Amino acid sequence: MTDPVALTHLTTLAFDKDKVTPGLLGFVVFAVLGVATWFLLKSMNQQFGKVNFIEAPETPDTPTQDTPTT
């Protein structure tokens, strides 16, 4: 039978909390998010370019002194 202390010692050697890094998967996920954000901003810029906004002058709802009332 194996010694349980030896097994826990082996698992602590294999997993060192100071040496854990995101690795290749973390880089790929971060790069994909960056590229997706870039495409989203590019598309948003195109959509804003299509907007033709001309502000209409305000029309007063209440009659002024210049307009005659009957």
VOVEXSE-144207 format. One record per residue: residue number from 1; y, x, z of N, C-alpha, C, O in turn. Coordinates in nm, 4 decimals. Each point is the difference from the previous one (the first is absolute). Layout:
N
<atom><i>NUM</i><n_v>Y</n_v><n_u>X</n_u><n_w>Z</n_w><ca_v>Y</ca_v><ca_u>X</ca_u><ca_w>Z</ca_w><c_v>Y</c_v><c_u>X</c_u><c_w>Z</c_w><o_v>Y</o_v><o_u>X</o_u><o_w>Z</o_w></atom>
...
// end
This chain:
70
<atom><i>1</i><n_v>-0.1168</n_v><n_u>0.0850</n_u><n_w>0.0000</n_w><ca_v>0.1168</ca_v><ca_u>-0.0850</ca_u><ca_w>0.0000</ca_w><c_v>0.1241</c_v><c_u>0.0903</c_u><c_w>0.0000</c_w><o_v>-0.0024</o_v><o_u>0.1100</o_u><o_w>0.0551</o_w></atom>
<atom><i>2</i><n_v>0.1121</n_v><n_u>-0.1586</n_u><n_w>-0.1185</n_w><ca_v>0.1208</ca_v><ca_u>0.0816</ca_u><ca_w>-0.0085</ca_w><c_v>0.0906</c_v><c_u>-0.0273</c_u><c_w>0.1197</c_w><o_v>-0.0050</o_v><o_u>-0.1058</o_u><o_w>0.0627</o_w></atom>
<atom><i>3</i><n_v>0.0858</n_v><n_u>0.2035</n_u><n_w>-0.0346</n_w><ca_v>0.0922</ca_v><ca_u>-0.0084</ca_u><ca_w>0.1127</ca_w><c_v>0.1231</c_v><c_u>-0.0818</c_u><c_w>-0.0414</c_w><o_v>0.0633</o_v><o_u>0.0347</o_u><o_w>-0.0997</o_w></atom>
<atom><i>4</i><n_v>-0.0260</n_v><n_u>-0.1429</n_u><n_w>0.1726</n_w><ca_v>0.1159</ca_v><ca_u>-0.0812</ca_u><ca_w>-0.0389</ca_w><c_v>0.1307</c_v><c_u>0.0774</c_u><c_w>0.0074</c_w><o_v>0.0938</o_v><o_u>-0.0312</o_u><o_w>-0.0733</o_w></atom>
<atom><i>5</i><n_v>-0.0856</n_v><n_u>0.1301</n_u><n_w>0.1591</n_w><ca_v>0.1229</ca_v><ca_u>0.0799</ca_u><ca_w>0.0093</ca_w><c_v>0.0186</c_v><c_u>0.0812</c_u><c_w>-0.1264</c_w><o_v>0.1122</o_v><o_u>0.0162</o_u><o_w>-0.0478</o_w></atom>
<atom><i>6</i><n_v>-0.2214</n_v><n_u>0.0349</n_u><n_w>-0.0066</n_w><ca_v>0.0082</ca_v><ca_u>0.0789</ca_u><ca_w>-0.1227</ca_w><c_v>0.0445</c_v><c_u>-0.0868</c_u><c_w>-0.1175</c_w><o_v>0.0747</o_v><o_u>0.0467</o_u><o_w>-0.0861</o_w></atom>
<atom><i>7</i><n_v>-0.1196</n_v><n_u>-0.1727</n_u><n_w>0.0812</n_w><ca_v>0.0408</ca_v><ca_u>-0.0890</ca_u><ca_w>-0.1087</ca_w><c_v>0.1486</c_v><c_u>-0.0331</c_u><c_w>0.0077</c_w><o_v>0.0670</o_v><o_u>-0.0028</o_u><o_w>-0.1032</o_w></atom>
<atom><i>8</i><n_v>-0.0145</n_v><n_u>-0.0220</n_u><n_w>0.2209</n_w><ca_v>0.1432</ca_v><ca_u>-0.0285</ca_u><ca_w>0.0117</ca_w><c_v>0.0820</c_v><c_u>0.1244</c_u><c_w>-0.0310</c_w><o_v>0.1114</o_v><o_u>-0.0104</o_u><o_w>-0.0512</o_w></atom>
<atom><i>9</i><n_v>-0.1650</n_v><n_u>0.1270</n_u><n_w>0.0814</n_w><ca_v>0.0699</ca_v><ca_u>0.1250</ca_u><ca_w>-0.0312</ca_w><c_v>0.0069</c_v><c_u>0.0193</c_u><c_w>-0.1523</c_w><o_v>0.1009</o_v><o_u>0.0482</o_u><o_w>-0.0515</o_w></atom>
<atom><i>10</i><n_v>-0.2071</n_v><n_u>-0.0852</n_u><n_w>-0.0202</n_w><ca_v>-0.0001</ca_v><ca_u>0.0121</ca_u><ca_w>-0.1450</ca_w><c_v>0.0998</c_v><c_u>-0.0962</c_u><c_w>-0.0652</c_w><o_v>0.0655</o_v><o_u>0.0357</o_u><o_w>-0.0978</o_w></atom>
<atom><i>11</i><n_v>-0.0541</n_v><n_u>-0.1548</n_u><n_w>0.1505</n_w><ca_v>0.0942</ca_v><ca_u>-0.0949</ca_u><ca_w>-0.0586</ca_w><c_v>0.1447</c_v><c_u>0.0405</c_u><c_w>0.0259</c_w><o_v>0.0871</o_v><o_u>-0.0263</o_u><o_w>-0.0829</o_w></atom>
<atom><i>12</i><n_v>-0.0605</n_v><n_u>0.0894</n_u><n_w>0.1957</n_w><ca_v>0.1368</ca_v><ca_u>0.0452</ca_u><ca_w>0.0255</ca_w><c_v>0.0345</c_v><c_u>0.1193</c_u><c_w>-0.0872</c_w><o_v>0.1169</o_v><o_u>0.0193</o_u><o_w>-0.0334</o_w></atom>
<atom><i>13</i><n_v>-0.2154</n_v><n_u>0.0613</n_u><n_w>-0.0044</n_w><ca_v>0.0272</ca_v><ca_u>0.1109</ca_u><ca_w>-0.0911</ca_w><c_v>0.0280</c_v><c_u>-0.0493</c_u><c_w>-0.1412</c_w><o_v>0.0822</o_v><o_u>0.0581</o_u><o_w>-0.0709</o_w></atom>
<atom><i>14</i><n_v>-0.1489</n_v><n_u>-0.1634</n_u><n_w>0.0301</n_w><ca_v>0.0167</ca_v><ca_u>-0.0501</ca_u><ca_w>-0.1355</ca_w><c_v>0.1334</c_v><c_u>-0.0740</c_u><c_w>-0.0166</c_w><o_v>0.0539</o_v><o_u>-0.0033</o_u><o_w>-0.1106</o_w></atom>
<atom><i>15</i><n_v>-0.0008</n_v><n_u>-0.0546</n_u><n_w>0.2153</n_w><ca_v>0.1228</ca_v><ca_u>-0.0787</ca_u><ca_w>-0.0083</ca_w><c_v>0.1054</c_v><c_u>0.0624</c_u><c_w>0.0900</c_w><o_v>-0.0025</o_v><o_u>-0.0191</o_u><o_w>0.1215</o_w></atom>
<atom><i>16</i><n_v>0.0934</n_v><n_u>0.0924</n_u><n_w>-0.1798</n_w><ca_v>0.1076</ca_v><ca_u>0.0634</ca_u><ca_w>0.0750</ca_w><c_v>0.1281</c_v><c_u>-0.0787</c_u><c_w>-0.0274</c_w><o_v>0.0468</o_v><o_u>-0.0041</o_u><o_w>-0.1138</o_w></atom>
<atom><i>17</i><n_v>0.0098</n_v><n_u>-0.0581</n_u><n_w>0.2165</n_w><ca_v>0.1182</ca_v><ca_u>-0.0851</ca_u><ca_w>-0.0171</ca_w><c_v>0.1207</c_v><c_u>0.0774</c_u><c_w>-0.0510</c_w><o_v>0.0884</o_v><o_u>-0.0591</o_u><o_w>-0.0619</o_w></atom>
<atom><i>18</i><n_v>-0.0823</n_v><n_u>0.1893</n_u><n_w>0.0860</n_w><ca_v>0.1138</ca_v><ca_u>0.0792</ca_u><ca_w>-0.0451</ca_w><c_v>-0.0079</c_v><c_u>0.0337</c_u><c_w>-0.1487</c_w><o_v>0.1015</o_v><o_u>0.0361</o_u><o_w>-0.0597</o_w></atom>
<atom><i>19</i><n_v>-0.2175</n_v><n_u>-0.0468</n_u><n_w>-0.0004</n_w><ca_v>-0.0170</ca_v><ca_u>0.0397</ca_u><ca_w>-0.1391</ca_w><c_v>-0.0197</c_v><c_u>-0.1184</c_u><c_w>-0.0946</c_w><o_v>-0.0350</o_v><o_u>0.0206</o_u><o_w>-0.1162</o_w></atom>
<atom><i>20</i><n_v>0.0560</n_v><n_u>-0.1421</n_u><n_w>0.1617</n_w><ca_v>-0.0178</ca_v><ca_u>-0.1173</ca_u><ca_w>-0.0858</ca_w><c_v>0.1245</c_v><c_u>-0.0163</c_u><c_w>-0.0858</c_w><o_v>0.1115</o_v><o_u>-0.0042</o_u><o_w>0.0519</o_w></atom>
<atom><i>21</i><n_v>-0.1302</n_v><n_u>-0.0049</n_u><n_w>-0.1836</n_w><ca_v>0.1103</ca_v><ca_u>-0.0175</ca_u><ca_w>-0.0942</ca_w><c_v>-0.0289</c_v><c_u>-0.1217</c_u><c_w>-0.0874</c_w><o_v>-0.1143</o_v><o_u>-0.0450</o_u><o_w>-0.0066</o_w></atom>
<atom><i>22</i><n_v>0.2167</n_v><n_u>-0.0092</n_u><n_w>-0.0610</n_w><ca_v>-0.0220</ca_v><ca_u>-0.1150</ca_u><ca_w>-0.0860</ca_w><c_v>-0.0940</c_v><c_u>0.0316</c_u><c_w>-0.1172</c_w><o_v>-0.0741</o_v><o_u>-0.0874</o_u><o_w>-0.0450</o_w></atom>
<atom><i>23</i><n_v>0.0769</n_v><n_u>0.2099</n_u><n_w>-0.0035</n_w><ca_v>-0.0902</ca_v><ca_u>0.0403</ca_u><ca_w>-0.1071</ca_w><c_v>0.0390</c_v><c_u>-0.0557</c_u><c_w>-0.1350</c_w><o_v>0.1118</o_v><o_u>-0.0474</o_u><o_w>-0.0205</o_w></atom>
<atom><i>24</i><n_v>-0.2062</n_v><n_u>0.0544</n_u><n_w>-0.0703</n_w><ca_v>0.0236</ca_v><ca_u>-0.0423</ca_u><ca_w>-0.1374</ca_w><c_v>0.0229</c_v><c_u>-0.1504</c_u><c_w>-0.0095</c_w><o_v>0.0852</o_v><o_u>-0.0446</o_u><o_w>-0.0768</o_w></atom>
<atom><i>25</i><n_v>-0.1586</n_v><n_u>-0.0326</n_u><n_w>0.1521</n_w><ca_v>0.0162</ca_v><ca_u>-0.1459</ca_u><ca_w>-0.0042</ca_w><c_v>0.1406</c_v><c_u>-0.0412</c_u><c_w>0.0449</c_w><o_v>0.0615</o_v><o_u>-0.0872</o_u><o_w>-0.0614</o_w></atom>
<atom><i>26</i><n_v>-0.0115</n_v><n_u>0.1485</n_u><n_w>0.1660</n_w><ca_v>0.1351</ca_v><ca_u>-0.0306</ca_u><ca_w>0.0461</ca_w><c_v>0.1044</c_v><c_u>0.0350</c_u><c_w>-0.1036</c_w><o_v>0.0961</o_v><o_u>-0.0747</o_u><o_w>-0.0191</o_w></atom>
<atom><i>27</i><n_v>-0.1137</n_v><n_u>0.1888</n_u><n_w>-0.0491</n_w><ca_v>0.0935</ca_v><ca_u>0.0395</ca_u><ca_w>-0.1043</ca_w><c_v>-0.0044</c_v><c_u>-0.0981</c_u><c_w>-0.1170</c_w><o_v>0.1043</o_v><o_u>-0.0390</o_u><o_w>-0.0525</o_w></atom>
<atom><i>28</i><n_v>-0.2239</n_v><n_u>-0.0005</n_u><n_w>0.0119</n_w><ca_v>-0.0137</ca_v><ca_u>-0.0912</ca_u><ca_w>-0.1138</ca_w><c_v>0.0630</c_v><c_u>-0.1355</c_u><c_w>0.0324</c_w><o_v>0.0698</o_v><o_u>-0.0571</o_u><o_w>-0.0839</o_w></atom>
<atom><i>29</i><n_v>-0.0933</n_v><n_u>0.0058</n_u><n_w>0.2029</n_w><ca_v>0.0590</ca_v><ca_u>-0.1289</ca_u><ca_w>0.0385</ca_w><c_v>0.1517</c_v><c_u>0.0098</c_u><c_w>0.0017</c_w><o_v>0.0685</o_v><o_u>-0.0902</o_u><o_w>-0.0483</o_w></atom>
<atom><i>30</i><n_v>-0.0153</n_v><n_u>0.1987</n_u><n_w>0.1036</n_w><ca_v>0.1455</ca_v><ca_u>0.0187</ca_u><ca_w>0.0064</ca_w><c_v>0.0587</c_v><c_u>0.0135</c_u><c_w>-0.1406</c_w><o_v>0.1068</o_v><o_u>-0.0547</o_u><o_w>-0.0275</o_w></atom>
<atom><i>31</i><n_v>-0.1748</n_v><n_u>0.1267</n_u><n_w>-0.0611</n_w><ca_v>0.0483</ca_v><ca_u>0.0173</ca_u><ca_w>-0.1371</ca_w><c_v>-0.0028</c_v><c_u>-0.1324</c_u><c_w>-0.0751</c_w><o_v>0.0935</o_v><o_u>-0.0302</o_u><o_w>-0.0741</o_w></atom>
<atom><i>32</i><n_v>-0.1986</n_v><n_u>-0.0495</n_u><n_w>0.0915</n_w><ca_v>-0.0086</ca_v><ca_u>-0.1302</ca_u><ca_w>-0.0667</ca_w><c_v>0.1114</c_v><c_u>-0.0919</c_u><c_w>0.0486</c_w><o_v>0.0604</o_v><o_u>-0.0714</o_u><o_w>-0.0801</o_w></atom>
<atom><i>33</i><n_v>-0.0324</n_v><n_u>0.0723</n_u><n_w>0.2099</n_w><ca_v>0.1102</ca_v><ca_u>-0.0820</ca_u><ca_w>0.0521</ca_w><c_v>0.1342</c_v><c_u>0.0448</c_u><c_w>-0.0577</c_w><o_v>0.0847</o_v><o_u>-0.0834</o_u><o_w>-0.0320</o_w></atom>
<atom><i>34</i><n_v>-0.0653</n_v><n_u>0.2132</n_u><n_w>0.0186</n_w><ca_v>0.1241</ca_v><ca_u>0.0509</ca_u><ca_w>-0.0577</ca_w><c_v>0.0172</c_v><c_u>-0.0400</c_u><c_w>-0.1450</c_w><o_v>0.1086</o_v><o_u>-0.0410</o_u><o_w>-0.0410</o_w></atom>
<atom><i>35</i><n_v>-0.2160</n_v><n_u>0.0527</n_u><n_w>-0.0380</n_w><ca_v>0.0063</ca_v><ca_u>-0.0381</ca_u><ca_w>-0.1418</ca_w><c_v>0.0207</c_v><c_u>-0.1505</c_u><c_w>-0.0142</c_w><o_v>0.0765</o_v><o_u>-0.0439</o_u><o_w>-0.0859</o_w></atom>
<atom><i>36</i><n_v>-0.1433</n_v><n_u>-0.0350</n_u><n_w>0.1685</n_w><ca_v>0.0170</ca_v><ca_u>-0.1454</ca_u><ca_w>-0.0056</ca_w><c_v>0.1433</c_v><c_u>-0.0386</c_u><c_w>0.0354</c_w><o_v>0.0562</o_v><o_u>-0.0908</o_u><o_w>-0.0611</o_w></atom>
<atom><i>37</i><n_v>0.0029</n_v><n_u>0.1579</n_u><n_w>0.1578</n_w><ca_v>0.1395</ca_v><ca_u>-0.0272</ca_u><ca_w>0.0373</ca_w><c_v>0.0938</c_v><c_u>0.0346</c_u><c_w>-0.1142</c_w><o_v>0.0962</o_v><o_u>-0.0721</o_u><o_w>-0.0260</o_w></atom>
<atom><i>38</i><n_v>-0.1244</n_v><n_u>0.1839</n_u><n_w>-0.0431</n_w><ca_v>0.0843</ca_v><ca_u>0.0414</ca_u><ca_w>-0.1116</ca_w><c_v>-0.0050</c_v><c_u>-0.1048</c_u><c_w>-0.1118</c_w><o_v>0.1039</o_v><o_u>-0.0366</o_u><o_w>-0.0548</o_w></atom>
<atom><i>39</i><n_v>-0.2254</n_v><n_u>-0.0124</n_u><n_w>0.0205</n_w><ca_v>-0.0122</ca_v><ca_u>-0.1030</ca_u><ca_w>-0.1029</ca_w><c_v>0.0668</c_v><c_u>-0.1301</c_u><c_w>0.0433</c_w><o_v>0.0613</o_v><o_u>-0.0680</o_u><o_w>-0.0824</o_w></atom>
<atom><i>40</i><n_v>-0.0719</n_v><n_u>0.0328</n_u><n_w>0.2086</n_w><ca_v>0.0636</ca_v><ca_u>-0.1209</ca_u><ca_w>0.0495</ca_w><c_v>0.1523</c_v><c_u>0.0090</c_u><c_w>-0.0112</c_w><o_v>0.0647</o_v><o_u>-0.0958</o_u><o_w>-0.0423</o_w></atom>
<atom><i>41</i><n_v>-0.0084</n_v><n_u>0.2081</n_u><n_w>0.0791</n_w><ca_v>0.1455</ca_v><ca_u>0.0173</ca_u><ca_w>-0.0102</ca_w><c_v>0.0452</c_v><c_u>0.0004</c_u><c_w>-0.1459</c_w><o_v>0.1058</o_v><o_u>-0.0540</o_u><o_w>-0.0322</o_w></atom>
<atom><i>42</i><n_v>-0.1850</n_v><n_u>0.1146</n_u><n_w>-0.0560</n_w><ca_v>0.0333</ca_v><ca_u>0.0017</ca_u><ca_w>-0.1420</ca_w><c_v>-0.0007</c_v><c_u>-0.1419</c_u><c_w>-0.0567</c_w><o_v>0.0902</o_v><o_u>-0.0370</o_u><o_w>-0.0752</o_w></atom>
<atom><i>43</i><n_v>-0.1898</n_v><n_u>-0.0415</n_u><n_w>0.1100</n_w><ca_v>-0.0082</ca_v><ca_u>-0.1377</ca_u><ca_w>-0.0463</ca_w><c_v>0.1141</c_v><c_u>-0.0844</c_u><c_w>0.0569</c_w><o_v>0.0572</o_v><o_u>-0.0833</o_u><o_w>-0.0704</o_w></atom>
<atom><i>44</i><n_v>-0.0246</n_v><n_u>0.1049</n_u><n_w>0.1972</n_w><ca_v>0.1077</ca_v><ca_u>-0.0745</ca_u><ca_w>0.0626</ca_w><c_v>0.1335</c_v><c_u>0.0310</c_u><c_w>-0.0685</c_w><o_v>0.0828</o_v><o_u>-0.0890</o_u><o_w>-0.0193</o_w></atom>
<atom><i>45</i><n_v>-0.0630</n_v><n_u>0.2153</n_u><n_w>-0.0171</n_w><ca_v>0.1219</ca_v><ca_u>0.0390</ca_u><ca_w>-0.0693</ca_w><c_v>0.0110</c_v><c_u>-0.0708</c_u><c_w>-0.1347</c_w><o_v>0.1085</o_v><o_u>-0.0435</o_u><o_w>-0.0384</o_w></atom>
<atom><i>46</i><n_v>-0.2207</n_v><n_u>0.0315</n_u><n_w>-0.0340</n_w><ca_v>0.0014</ca_v><ca_u>-0.0712</ca_u><ca_w>-0.1277</ca_w><c_v>0.0331</c_v><c_u>-0.1472</c_u><c_w>0.0199</c_w><o_v>0.0763</o_v><o_u>-0.0573</o_u><o_w>-0.0777</o_w></atom>
<atom><i>47</i><n_v>-0.1321</n_v><n_u>-0.0038</n_u><n_w>0.1799</n_w><ca_v>0.0254</ca_v><ca_u>-0.1420</ca_u><ca_w>0.0247</ca_w><c_v>0.1457</c_v><c_u>-0.0235</c_u><c_w>0.0373</c_w><o_v>0.0600</o_v><o_u>-0.0977</o_u><o_w>-0.0445</o_w></atom>
<atom><i>48</i><n_v>-0.0026</n_v><n_u>0.1858</n_u><n_w>0.1255</n_w><ca_v>0.1416</ca_v><ca_u>-0.0141</ca_u><ca_w>0.0346</ca_w><c_v>0.0886</c_v><c_u>0.0221</c_u><c_w>-0.1212</c_w><o_v>0.1083</o_v><o_u>-0.0580</o_u><o_w>-0.0083</o_w></atom>
<atom><i>49</i><n_v>-0.1520</n_v><n_u>0.1407</n_u><n_w>-0.0861</n_w><ca_v>0.0769</ca_v><ca_u>0.0229</ca_u><ca_w>-0.1220</ca_w><c_v>0.0056</c_v><c_u>-0.1230</c_u><c_w>-0.0881</c_w><o_v>0.0957</o_v><o_u>-0.0161</o_u><o_w>-0.0757</o_w></atom>
<atom><i>50</i><n_v>-0.1952</n_v><n_u>-0.0715</n_u><n_w>0.0831</n_w><ca_v>-0.0039</ca_v><ca_u>-0.1209</ca_u><ca_w>-0.0805</ca_w><c_v>0.0905</c_v><c_u>-0.1102</c_u><c_w>0.0546</c_w><o_v>0.0304</o_v><o_u>-0.0954</o_u><o_w>-0.0715</o_w></atom>
<atom><i>51</i><n_v>0.0126</n_v><n_u>0.1070</n_u><n_w>0.1952</n_w><ca_v>0.0807</ca_v><ca_u>-0.1049</ca_u><ca_w>0.0626</ca_w><c_v>0.1411</c_v><c_u>0.0047</c_u><c_w>-0.0572</c_w><o_v>0.0644</o_v><o_u>0.1050</o_u><o_w>-0.0008</o_w></atom>
<atom><i>52</i><n_v>-0.0169</n_v><n_u>-0.2203</n_u><n_w>-0.0471</n_w><ca_v>0.1349</ca_v><ca_u>-0.0115</ca_u><ca_w>-0.0526</ca_w><c_v>0.0779</c_v><c_u>-0.0878</c_u><c_w>0.0970</c_w><o_v>-0.0055</o_v><o_u>-0.1227</o_u><o_w>-0.0079</o_w></atom>
<atom><i>53</i><n_v>0.0767</n_v><n_u>0.1854</n_u><n_w>0.0977</n_w><ca_v>0.0685</ca_v><ca_u>-0.0739</ca_u><ca_w>0.1050</ca_w><c_v>0.1491</c_v><c_u>-0.0018</c_u><c_w>-0.0282</c_w><o_v>0.0667</o_v><o_u>0.1034</o_u><o_w>0.0032</o_w></atom>
<atom><i>54</i><n_v>-0.0156</n_v><n_u>-0.2225</n_u><n_w>-0.0308</n_w><ca_v>0.1440</ca_v><ca_u>-0.0185</ca_u><ca_w>-0.0164</ca_w><c_v>0.0413</c_v><c_u>-0.1036</c_u><c_w>0.1035</c_w><o_v>-0.0476</o_v><o_u>-0.1135</o_u><o_w>-0.0014</o_w></atom>
<atom><i>55</i><n_v>0.1350</n_v><n_u>0.1533</n_u><n_w>0.0891</n_w><ca_v>0.0412</ca_v><ca_u>-0.0899</ca_u><ca_w>0.1074</ca_w><c_v>0.1000</c_v><c_u>-0.1016</c_u><c_w>-0.0536</c_w><o_v>0.1016</o_v><o_u>0.0365</o_u><o_w>-0.0593</o_w></atom>
<atom><i>56</i><n_v>-0.1310</n_v><n_u>-0.1622</n_u><n_w>0.0803</n_w><ca_v>0.0893</ca_v><ca_u>-0.1067</ca_u><ca_w>-0.0436</ca_w><c_v>0.1131</c_v><c_u>-0.0150</c_u><c_w>0.1017</c_w><o_v>-0.0217</o_v><o_u>0.0171</o_u><o_w>0.1199</o_w></atom>
<atom><i>57</i><n_v>0.1400</n_v><n_u>-0.0483</n_u><n_w>-0.1668</n_w><ca_v>0.1099</ca_v><ca_u>-0.0192</ca_u><ca_w>0.0955</ca_w><c_v>-0.0254</c_v><c_u>-0.1234</c_u><c_w>0.0856</c_w><o_v>-0.0626</o_v><o_u>-0.0965</o_u><o_w>-0.0436</o_w></atom>
<atom><i>58</i><n_v>0.1117</n_v><n_u>0.1022</n_u><n_w>0.1637</n_w><ca_v>-0.0187</ca_v><ca_u>-0.1121</ca_u><ca_w>0.0914</ca_w><c_v>0.0886</c_v><c_u>-0.1166</c_u><c_w>-0.0417</c_w><o_v>0.1168</o_v><o_u>0.0187</o_u><o_w>-0.0341</o_w></atom>
<atom><i>59</i><n_v>-0.1729</n_v><n_u>-0.1384</n_u><n_w>0.0370</n_w><ca_v>0.0787</ca_v><ca_u>-0.1196</ca_u><ca_w>-0.0288</ca_w><c_v>0.0250</c_v><c_u>-0.0714</c_u><c_w>0.1320</c_w><o_v>-0.0932</o_v><o_u>-0.0241</o_u><o_w>0.0767</o_w></atom>
<atom><i>60</i><n_v>0.2174</n_v><n_u>-0.0091</n_u><n_w>-0.0505</n_w><ca_v>0.0283</ca_v><ca_u>-0.0668</ca_u><ca_w>0.1275</ca_w><c_v>-0.0519</c_v><c_u>-0.1432</c_u><c_w>-0.0003</c_w><o_v>0.0179</o_v><o_u>-0.0733</o_u><o_w>-0.0973</o_w></atom>
<atom><i>61</i><n_v>-0.0812</n_v><n_u>0.0350</n_u><n_w>0.2049</n_w><ca_v>-0.0521</ca_v><ca_u>-0.1362</ca_u><ca_w>0.0132</ca_w><c_v>0.1069</c_v><c_u>-0.0968</c_u><c_w>0.0507</c_w><o_v>-0.0058</o_v><o_u>-0.1198</o_u><o_w>-0.0278</o_w></atom>
<atom><i>62</i><n_v>0.1002</n_v><n_u>0.1706</n_u><n_w>0.1000</n_w><ca_v>0.1052</ca_v><ca_u>-0.0858</ca_u><ca_w>0.0551</ca_w><c_v>0.1215</c_v><c_u>0.0031</c_u><c_w>-0.0924</c_w><o_v>0.0335</o_v><o_u>0.1057</o_u><o_w>-0.0535</o_w></atom>
<atom><i>63</i><n_v>0.0322</n_v><n_u>-0.2183</n_u><n_w>0.0339</n_w><ca_v>0.1188</ca_v><ca_u>0.0000</ca_u><ca_w>-0.0867</ca_w><c_v>0.1139</c_v><c_u>0.0776</c_u><c_w>0.0649</c_w><o_v>0.0185</o_v><o_u>-0.0034</o_u><o_w>0.1216</o_w></atom>
<atom><i>64</i><n_v>0.0557</n_v><n_u>0.0721</n_u><n_w>-0.2041</n_w><ca_v>0.1155</ca_v><ca_u>0.0755</ca_u><ca_w>0.0477</ca_w><c_v>0.1269</c_v><c_u>-0.0807</c_u><c_w>-0.0291</c_w><o_v>-0.0067</o_v><o_u>-0.1104</o_u><o_w>-0.0540</o_w></atom>
<atom><i>65</i><n_v>0.1191</n_v><n_u>0.1655</n_u><n_w>0.0895</n_w><ca_v>0.1280</ca_v><ca_u>-0.0699</ca_u><ca_w>-0.0212</ca_w><c_v>0.0351</c_v><c_u>-0.0081</c_u><c_w>-0.1478</c_w><o_v>0.0769</o_v><o_u>-0.0877</o_u><o_w>-0.0396</o_w></atom>
<atom><i>66</i><n_v>-0.1310</n_v><n_u>0.1766</n_u><n_w>-0.0430</n_w><ca_v>0.0314</ca_v><ca_u>0.0004</ca_u><ca_w>-0.1431</ca_w><c_v>-0.0662</c_v><c_u>-0.1146</c_u><c_w>-0.0747</c_w><o_v>0.0506</o_v><o_u>-0.0428</o_u><o_w>-0.1037</o_w></atom>
<atom><i>67</i><n_v>-0.1623</n_v><n_u>-0.0077</n_u><n_w>0.1540</n_w><ca_v>-0.0701</ca_v><ca_u>-0.1080</ca_u><ca_w>-0.0705</ca_w><c_v>0.0456</c_v><c_u>-0.1333</c_u><c_w>0.0571</c_w><o_v>0.0015</o_v><o_u>-0.0193</o_u><o_w>0.1216</o_w></atom>
<atom><i>68</i><n_v>0.0362</n_v><n_u>-0.0734</n_u><n_w>-0.2109</n_w><ca_v>0.0449</ca_v><ca_u>-0.1321</ca_u><ca_w>0.0492</ca_w><c_v>-0.1194</c_v><c_u>-0.0829</c_u><c_w>0.0488</c_w><o_v>-0.1089</o_v><o_u>0.0057</o_u><o_w>-0.0572</o_w></atom>
<atom><i>69</i><n_v>0.1312</n_v><n_u>-0.0803</n_u><n_w>0.1608</n_w><ca_v>-0.1040</ca_v><ca_u>-0.0893</ca_u><ca_w>0.0512</ca_w><c_v>0.0402</c_v><c_u>-0.1433</c_u><c_w>-0.0284</c_w><o_v>0.1181</o_v><o_u>-0.0333</o_u><o_w>0.0102</o_w></atom>
<atom><i>70</i><n_v>-0.2106</n_v><n_u>-0.0509</n_u><n_w>-0.0449</n_w><ca_v>0.0308</ca_v><ca_u>-0.1397</ca_u><ca_w>-0.0285</ca_w><c_v>-0.0641</c_v><c_u>-0.0936</c_u><c_w>0.0957</c_w><o_v>0.0171</o_v><o_u>-0.1214</o_u><o_w>-0.0115</o_w></atom>
// end
